[in-house]
Amino acid sequence: MPELADKQPSGVEGALTAGCLLLLVLVADVAAGLLVVIVLAVRGLGRMDASSGQTATSVPPLDWAPVLGFGALALAVGVTAVVLLRIGHRVIGAVQLTLCVFLVVHTLGSWP
């Protein structure tokens, strides 16, 4: 069985791989979060321009975009966390799961 011993990565290589994976996943999450924030900001600017002609007594319609945007982001982060936990990266999966919980709390806070 010397072939199996040669194929297993050392502790340093495993830590390096896990660190690179964590960095890659966190950068992808930040990019997705920025995309949601940019889309919501553009929608908010569009709503400000459209509502400038309305009277002060009219109630603006409900905007479900923040709930849907942050909910979809939370779902994507949660699925990534479960996949990472299933393949054995417990620390990275725990970080992703923590981010998912924060996103779910923020989504529930923006519920109209």
N, C-alpha and C positions, 0 to 999 in steps of 0.2 A: 503494500500500500504506500510506497514512497511517492507515487504519482499524486495522490490526494494531498499529501503534505506540501508538495511543490505548488499546487494550484490554489491553495488557500492564501488569501492576502494577509500580509502582516498587520499588526495593530496600527502602525503608522500609515500604511496605505489605506486601511479601512477608515481611519479618522480623517485622512485627507479627502477621500471620496465623500464621506458624510458631510464634511465641511463645505465642499464644493456644491453638493446637492442642496444643502441648506441655503447657501448663498443664491443659487440659481432659483430656487423656489421663492425665496423672499423677494428677489428682484422682480420675478414674474408677478407676485402679489402686489407689489408696489406699483408696477406698471398698470395692472388691471384696476387698482384703486384710483390711480390718477386718471385713467380713462373714464371711470364712473364720475369722478369729481368734475372733470372737464365737461362731460355731457350734461351734467346737472347744472353747471354754471352757465353754459350756453342756453339751456332751456330757461333758466331763471332770467337771463337777460332778455330773451324773447318774450317772456311773460310780462316783464316790466314795460317793454315797448308797446305791447298789445293792450295793456291795461291803462295806459296813460289817457286814453280817450273815454274811459268808463267813468261813471259818476261815483261819488264816495259811498253811496248807500248800497251799491251792488256788491254781492258777495262773490269772490273769485271761485271758480270751480275747483274741486278737489284735484290735487296733483299727486298721482300715484307713482310718478317717476322715481322719487327717492326710495320709496319702499321696494319697488321692483329692482332698481339698480343695486342697492345695497343687499337686497335679498339674494339676487343672482350671484353677487360677489361672495356672500357668505356661503351659499351652496357650493360654489366652485372651490372655495378654500376648505370647506368641510369634506368634500369628496377627495380632495388632494390629501388631507390629513388622514382619512381612513385608508387610502391607498398606501401612503407612507407607513402607517402603522402595520398594515398587513404584510408589507414586504420586509419589515424588520427594522426600520429606522424609527425607533421609539422617541428619541429626543426631537428629531425634526417633526415627526407627527404630532408630538405634544405641543410644540411651538405653533404649528398650523392649527391645531384644535383650539388653542388659546386665542389665536387671531379670529377664528370662526366664532367663538363665543362673544368676543367684543363686537364683531360685525352684526351678529344676531341681536345683541342688546341695542346697538345703534339703529338697526332696522326697526325694531319694535318701538324705539323712541321716536322715530320719524313717521310712525303710523298715524294717519289723519283721524 
